[in-house]
Amino acid sequence: MDVAVLGVMIPIIGTIGAFITIVYLRKFQNMERMAIIEKGLDPSLFKIERSAAGALRASLLLIGAGIGLLMGYWLDNAFFMDEVAYFSMLFLFGGLGLGLAYMIEEKKSKENR
């Protein structure tokens, strides 16, 4: 096979494979649920409680990453630090964002108790 054809085929096959995997996972999940319902168990077992914790974590991580990139840009221009400033500030402020999300989640969980 030609390298160009292989480069086109890999993403196509990967996408089709991911789609088939998702379809089969949903099919087997549905079969499992139907079997549990047929046994007479409560269908409320399948309800997943969703909280805003994931959205809070993701938003504060992205805000921290954005501030980190901005600080890295400033450090690069002010002190000529090159790529070191971008990566260090990105990780530093991203970690601070995740730490802030953790503290907010802990505060909310203490209030709920």
Protein Blocks (a to p, Z undefined) as FASTA:
>chain_A
ZZklmmmmmmmmmmmmmmmmmmmmmmmmmmmmmmmmmnopafklmpccddfklmmmmmmm
mmmmmmmmmmmmmmmmmnonmjmlmmmmmmmmmmmmmmmmmmmmmmmmmmmZZ
